[in-house]
Amino acid sequence: MAAAKIQKTIARQQEKYSFRPHPFLIPCPGPAGQSDALSNRISEGQFYEAHQQLRVIASRYVKAENWDAAIDLLYSGALALLKAGQGGSGGDLGIFLLDVLGRGGKKCGVEEKSTPSPFSWDMAGAFRKLLTILRAFPRSEPTKKRFVTEMISWSSKVGDHPFGDPELHHVAGSIFAEECEPYDAERHLALGTKDSPEQLAKCEYQWYTQDDSHTAALYAARAIFPYLLVGNLRSANKAHLIFTSRLNSGNKSVSVQEVSSKSSDVRVYPVLPLLNFLGLLLLAVQRGNSDLYKQLAKHYAPHVKEVGVWDDALAQIGEMYFGIRIPRQGNPLFDMMGSMMGFGGGSPKPKPKKAEVAPPPPADLD
């Protein structure tokens, strides 16, 4: 009796909102999916028609706040089009799906972490489906980057991570690394999981192999600094270890010496001073030793100056880990008025503190 009432209610809703299933949108339960009208249209190359019809029907579901139906329709449609090589159309439906997830959750109060989801999916299920769509994008499809941006933004609003879910970052970063998109890979892997440092170090090393052998430290730093700047020393150490291990096995022309002590082991590269600097920097951060950091900064200053792009990162690291405040610029208007009126301007300069400076590292670390 109850089932009959439910069927009648569904029929009334379908008639009210014109929700009669379109023949090419009815999924086939098994391998006979090739006979499904949607698959037929896609296989026949009717991509535009399928894309437009999917958007129209999904919009009707959204208007009726039938979130589950809209989400399922957009997921299956996006995946089908992406698998057919239609990155633009499939990506558009994927972005529409993320919009529906956001609107549906907001409408039902999901922005409150304790509020149950209005969807039949749990968050883990939603993440799996989003990652399935992401992996289905054709290589170098431009829409993919926007989909990733929207996906990370959505996860930051519904999850416990304000910068986006680490697993989503890891998968996105790994895909960009495989597609030789190092800048995008860096941005996401730096906020990824415990497995991300390996992917980032491999990406940077592969990039380095296309450059001169003496530039190793420049690429290693791209795998190390991002983790230090987000407070992840363990991942920074892991990235350094993996990069140098690959360097040792893959570039026999670069000599290396193992220097061991009771407290630490250090790899020394006689012809790569900046790589030595990175290893000793990690050691200083681990020990929280500001004197050692100042000593390193002074000793390697000429080499760091030649790089020319590490200054900001090192200043941030000095402030984060060693309490060395970054000099702040004065107020230009205040400076000008002070100069005109004769009392000087700019921010007050702290008096330098006297500190014992340890002797520089042994020369063989150069």
C-alpha positions as CSV (number, residue, x, y, z in Angstrom):
1,M,0.0,0.0,0.0
2,A,2.8,2.4,1.0
3,A,4.7,1.5,-2.1
4,A,1.7,2.3,-4.3
5,K,1.4,5.7,-2.6
6,I,5.1,6.4,-3.2
7,Q,4.7,5.6,-6.9
8,K,1.8,7.8,-7.2
9,T,3.7,10.7,-5.5
10,I,6.6,10.2,-7.9
11,A,4.3,10.2,-10.9
12,R,2.7,13.4,-9.8
13,Q,6.1,15.1,-9.3
14,Q,7.3,13.9,-12.7
15,E,4.3,15.3,-14.4
16,K,4.5,18.6,-12.4
17,Y,8.2,19.1,-13.2
18,S,8.3,17.2,-16.5
19,F,10.6,14.6,-15.0
20,R,9.8,11.9,-17.4
21,P,13.1,10.2,-18.1
22,H,14.5,11.0,-21.4
23,P,15.1,7.8,-23.3
24,F,18.8,8.4,-23.8
25,L,19.3,9.1,-20.1
26,I,18.0,5.7,-18.8
27,P,21.1,3.8,-17.7
28,C,21.4,0.1,-18.6
29,P,22.2,-2.0,-15.6
30,G,24.8,-4.3,-17.1
31,P,27.1,-4.8,-20.1
32,A,24.3,-4.1,-22.4
33,G,25.0,-0.5,-21.7
34,Q,26.1,-0.2,-25.3
35,S,22.4,-0.4,-26.2
36,D,21.6,2.5,-23.9
37,A,20.4,5.5,-25.8
38,L,22.9,7.8,-24.1
39,S,25.8,5.6,-25.0
40,N,24.5,5.4,-28.5
41,R,24.3,9.1,-28.9
42,I,27.8,9.5,-27.6
43,S,29.2,6.7,-29.8
44,E,27.5,8.3,-32.8
45,G,29.2,11.6,-32.0
46,Q,26.1,13.5,-30.9
47,F,28.1,15.0,-28.1
48,Y,26.5,18.5,-28.2
49,E,22.9,17.1,-28.1
50,A,23.8,14.9,-25.1
51,H,25.5,17.6,-23.3
52,Q,22.7,20.1,-23.7
53,Q,20.0,17.6,-22.7
54,L,21.9,16.6,-19.6
55,R,22.2,20.2,-18.5
56,V,18.5,20.9,-19.1
57,I,17.3,18.0,-17.1
58,A,19.8,18.5,-14.3
59,S,18.7,22.1,-14.0
60,R,15.1,20.9,-13.6
61,Y,16.1,18.6,-10.8
62,V,18.0,21.4,-9.1
63,K,15.0,23.7,-9.4
64,A,12.9,21.1,-7.6
65,E,15.7,20.6,-5.0
66,N,16.0,17.0,-6.0
67,W,19.7,17.0,-5.3
68,D,20.4,13.3,-5.5
69,A,18.9,13.0,-8.9
70,A,20.8,16.0,-10.2
71,I,24.1,14.7,-8.8
72,D,23.7,11.2,-10.1
73,L,22.7,12.5,-13.6
74,L,25.6,14.9,-13.8
75,Y,28.1,12.4,-12.5
76,S,27.2,9.7,-15.0
77,G,26.9,12.2,-17.9
78,A,30.3,13.9,-17.1
79,L,32.0,10.5,-16.9
80,A,30.5,9.3,-20.2
81,L,31.5,12.4,-22.1
82,L,35.0,12.4,-20.6
83,K,35.6,8.8,-21.6
84,A,34.5,9.7,-25.1
85,G,37.3,12.3,-25.2
86,Q,35.0,15.3,-24.8
87,G,36.9,17.1,-22.1
88,G,35.2,20.5,-22.5
89,S,31.6,19.1,-22.3
90,G,32.5,16.5,-19.6
91,G,34.4,19.1,-17.6
92,D,31.4,21.5,-17.8
93,L,29.1,18.9,-16.3
94,G,31.7,18.1,-13.7
95,I,31.8,21.8,-12.7
96,F,28.0,21.9,-12.7
97,L,28.1,18.9,-10.4
98,L,30.3,20.8,-7.9
99,D,28.0,23.7,-8.1
100,V,25.1,21.5,-7.2
101,L,27.0,19.9,-4.4
102,G,27.7,23.3,-3.0
103,R,24.2,24.7,-3.5
104,G,22.5,21.6,-2.2
105,G,24.6,21.5,0.9
106,K,24.1,25.2,1.6
107,K,20.4,25.0,1.2
108,C,20.2,22.2,3.7
109,G,22.7,23.6,6.2
110,V,25.7,21.3,5.4
111,E,28.0,24.2,6.0
112,E,27.6,23.3,9.6
113,K,30.0,20.4,10.2
114,S,27.6,18.6,12.5
115,T,24.6,18.7,10.1
116,P,23.9,15.4,8.4
117,S,24.3,15.4,4.6
118,P,21.1,15.9,2.6
119,F,22.6,13.6,-0.1
120,S,22.5,9.8,-0.2
121,W,26.3,9.9,-0.6
122,D,28.5,10.3,2.3
123,M,31.5,12.7,1.9
124,A,33.9,9.8,1.2
125,G,31.5,8.6,-1.6
126,A,31.4,12.2,-3.0
127,F,35.2,12.4,-3.0
128,R,35.5,9.1,-4.8
129,K,33.1,10.2,-7.5
130,L,34.9,13.5,-8.0
131,L,38.3,11.8,-8.2
132,T,36.8,9.3,-10.8
133,I,35.8,12.3,-12.9
134,L,39.2,13.9,-12.4
135,R,41.1,10.8,-13.6
136,A,38.8,10.6,-16.6
137,F,39.9,14.0,-18.0
138,P,41.9,13.8,-21.3
139,R,45.6,14.7,-20.9
140,S,46.2,18.5,-20.9
141,E,42.5,19.3,-21.1
142,P,42.2,23.0,-20.1
143,T,38.9,22.6,-18.2
144,K,40.6,20.2,-15.8
145,K,42.4,23.0,-13.9
146,R,39.1,24.8,-13.3
147,F,37.5,21.6,-12.2
148,V,40.3,21.0,-9.7
149,T,40.1,24.6,-8.4
150,E,36.3,24.2,-7.9
151,M,36.7,20.8,-6.3
152,I,39.3,22.0,-3.8
153,S,37.3,25.0,-3.0
154,W,34.2,22.9,-2.3
155,S,36.1,20.5,-0.1
156,S,37.5,23.4,2.0
157,K,33.9,24.4,2.8
158,V,32.5,20.9,3.7
159,G,35.6,19.3,5.2
160,D,38.0,19.8,8.1
161,H,40.8,21.3,6.0
162,P,40.6,25.1,5.3
163,F,43.0,24.8,2.3
164,G,41.1,21.8,0.8
165,D,41.1,18.1,1.4
166,P,44.7,16.6,1.3
167,E,43.6,13.5,-0.6
168,L,42.1,15.6,-3.4
169,H,45.3,17.7,-3.4
170,H,47.4,14.6,-3.7
171,V,45.6,13.1,-6.6
172,A,45.4,16.3,-8.5
173,G,49.0,17.1,-7.9
174,S,50.1,13.5,-8.9
175,I,48.1,13.8,-12.2
176,F,49.7,17.2,-13.0
177,A,53.1,15.7,-12.2
178,E,52.5,12.8,-14.6
179,E,51.4,15.3,-17.3
180,C,54.6,17.4,-16.8
181,E,52.8,20.3,-15.3
182,P,55.3,21.0,-12.4
183,Y,53.9,24.3,-11.2
184,D,50.4,22.9,-10.7
185,A,51.9,19.8,-9.2
186,E,53.8,21.8,-6.7
187,R,50.8,23.8,-5.6
188,H,48.7,20.8,-4.8
189,L,51.3,18.2,-3.6
190,A,52.5,20.7,-1.0
191,L,49.1,20.5,0.6
192,G,48.7,16.7,0.0
193,T,49.1,13.6,2.1
194,K,52.1,11.8,3.5
195,D,52.6,10.2,0.1
196,S,52.9,13.5,-1.7
197,P,56.6,14.3,-1.0
198,E,57.7,11.3,-3.0
199,Q,55.6,12.4,-6.0
200,L,56.9,16.0,-5.7
201,A,60.5,15.0,-5.4
202,K,60.2,12.6,-8.4
203,C,58.6,15.4,-10.4
204,E,61.3,17.9,-9.6
205,Y,64.1,15.4,-10.3
206,Q,62.6,14.5,-13.6
207,W,62.4,18.2,-14.4
208,Y,66.0,18.6,-13.3
209,T,67.3,15.9,-15.7
210,Q,66.5,18.2,-18.5
211,D,68.8,20.9,-17.1
212,D,72.5,21.2,-16.3
213,S,73.9,19.0,-13.6
214,H,75.0,21.9,-11.4
215,T,71.4,23.2,-11.0
216,A,70.3,20.3,-8.8
217,A,69.7,22.5,-5.7
218,L,67.3,24.7,-7.6
219,Y,65.0,21.8,-8.3
220,A,65.5,20.2,-4.9
221,A,64.5,23.5,-3.2
222,R,61.2,23.5,-5.1
223,A,60.4,20.2,-3.4
224,I,61.6,21.3,0.0
225,F,60.7,24.9,0.6
226,P,56.9,24.4,0.0
227,Y,56.7,21.9,2.9
228,L,58.8,24.1,5.2
229,L,56.6,27.1,4.5
230,V,53.4,25.1,5.5
231,G,55.1,23.8,8.6
232,N,55.6,20.3,7.4
233,L,59.2,19.4,8.3
234,R,58.7,15.7,8.0
235,S,57.6,16.0,4.4
236,A,60.5,18.4,3.6
237,N,63.0,15.9,4.9
238,K,61.4,13.1,3.0
239,A,61.4,15.2,-0.3
240,H,65.1,16.0,0.3
241,L,66.0,12.4,0.9
242,I,64.2,11.1,-2.2
243,F,65.6,13.8,-4.4
244,T,69.2,13.3,-3.3
245,S,68.8,9.5,-3.5
246,R,67.7,9.8,-7.1
247,L,70.6,12.2,-7.8
248,N,73.1,9.8,-6.3
249,S,71.9,6.8,-8.4
250,G,71.0,8.7,-11.5
251,N,73.9,11.1,-12.0
252,K,77.2,9.4,-11.4
253,S,79.1,12.5,-12.4
254,V,78.1,14.2,-9.1
255,S,80.3,13.0,-6.2
256,V,78.9,12.7,-2.7
257,Q,80.4,12.0,0.7
258,E,78.5,10.6,3.7
259,V,79.3,12.5,7.0
260,S,78.0,10.9,10.1
261,S,77.9,11.9,13.7
262,K,76.1,10.7,16.9
263,S,73.1,12.9,16.2
264,S,72.8,13.1,12.4
265,D,74.0,11.9,9.0
266,V,74.6,14.4,6.3
267,R,75.3,14.0,2.6
268,V,78.0,16.4,1.3
269,Y,78.3,17.3,-2.3
270,P,81.7,19.0,-2.9
271,V,80.6,20.6,-6.2
272,L,77.0,21.5,-5.2
273,P,77.3,23.9,-2.2
274,L,73.6,25.0,-2.4
275,L,72.5,21.4,-2.0
276,N,74.7,21.2,1.1
277,F,73.0,24.3,2.3
278,L,69.5,22.7,1.9
279,G,70.6,19.7,3.9
280,L,72.1,21.7,6.7
281,L,69.0,24.0,6.7
282,L,66.8,21.1,7.4
283,L,69.1,20.0,10.2
284,A,69.0,23.5,11.7
285,V,65.2,23.6,11.5
286,Q,65.0,20.2,13.1
287,R,67.1,21.4,16.0
288,G,65.5,24.8,16.2
289,N,68.9,26.3,16.4
290,S,68.8,30.0,15.3
291,D,72.6,30.4,15.7
292,L,73.2,27.6,13.3
293,Y,70.8,29.1,10.8
294,K,72.5,32.5,11.0
295,Q,75.8,30.8,10.6
296,L,74.6,28.9,7.5
297,A,73.0,32.0,6.0
298,K,76.2,34.0,6.4
299,H,78.5,31.2,5.1
300,Y,76.4,30.4,2.0
301,A,75.3,34.0,1.3
302,P,77.3,34.4,-1.9
303,H,75.9,31.2,-3.3
304,V,72.3,32.1,-2.3
305,K,72.8,35.6,-3.8
306,E,73.6,34.0,-7.1
307,V,70.3,32.2,-7.1
308,G,68.4,35.4,-6.5
309,V,65.0,33.8,-5.9
310,W,65.4,32.2,-2.5
311,D,65.4,35.4,-0.4
312,D,61.7,35.6,0.4
313,A,61.4,31.9,1.2
314,L,64.4,32.0,3.5
315,A,63.1,35.1,5.2
316,Q,59.8,33.4,5.9
317,I,61.6,30.2,7.1
318,G,63.8,32.4,9.4
319,E,60.8,34.0,11.0
320,M,58.7,30.8,11.3
321,Y,61.4,28.5,12.8
322,F,64.0,30.8,14.3
323,G,62.1,33.9,15.4
324,I,64.1,36.2,13.1
325,R,61.6,38.9,12.2
326,I,61.2,40.0,8.6
327,P,62.0,43.7,8.3
328,R,58.8,45.7,7.6
329,Q,58.7,48.6,5.2
330,G,58.0,52.0,6.6
331,N,55.0,54.1,5.7
332,P,56.0,56.2,2.5
333,L,53.8,59.1,3.5
334,F,55.2,59.2,7.0
335,D,58.7,59.0,5.7
336,M,58.2,61.9,3.4
337,M,56.5,64.1,6.1
338,G,59.3,63.2,8.5
339,S,62.0,64.2,6.0
340,M,60.2,67.5,5.3
341,M,59.8,68.4,9.0
342,G,63.2,67.3,10.0
343,F,62.4,64.5,12.5
344,G,63.2,61.5,10.3
345,G,60.8,58.8,9.2
346,G,60.3,55.2,8.7
347,S,59.8,52.4,11.2
348,P,62.0,52.5,14.2
349,K,65.0,50.2,13.8
350,P,65.7,47.8,16.6
351,K,69.1,48.0,18.1
352,P,71.3,45.0,17.0
353,K,71.8,42.4,19.6
354,K,75.2,41.1,20.3
355,A,75.5,37.4,19.7
356,E,78.3,34.9,19.7
357,V,78.9,33.7,16.2
358,A,80.0,30.1,15.9
359,P,82.9,29.4,13.5
360,P,81.9,28.8,9.9
361,P,81.3,25.2,8.7
362,P,84.3,23.3,7.4
363,A,85.4,24.3,3.9
364,D,84.7,20.9,2.5
365,L,81.0,21.6,2.7
366,D,81.4,24.0,-0.2
